[in-house]
Amino acid sequence: MDKLKKFELMAKITRELEDVRNSQQAVLEKIGKIEVDNIELGDKLIESEIPEIYSRTAQNADAIKSILDDFQNKTEEFGEKNNVEKLKEQRDINSLK
């Protein structure tokens, strides 16, 4: 795989990880709303299970954020090391020929 294609794939994975992180955040917010709504309702199953589900989801969200942060740094370093901007310019020039 050439360097530009590798960088573009890394950037795509970064975007996908960001999407997963955003989805996890939305799930956490929904779980929190259920927990708050259940204060008024008082359902015992929700009361007993939701805190654990929230905790596991939060742990997953933290793990995803950690992977994302590390992978973003790796992608940026790869881009800088391999002068990806120059490679993109060259590709664009070649496509005009």
Secondary structure by P-SEA (a helix, b strand, c coil): ccaaaaaaaaaaaaaaaaaaaaaaaaaaaaaaaaaaaacccccaaaaacaaaaaaaaaaaaaaaaaaaaaaaaaaaaaaaaaaaaaaaaaaaaaaac
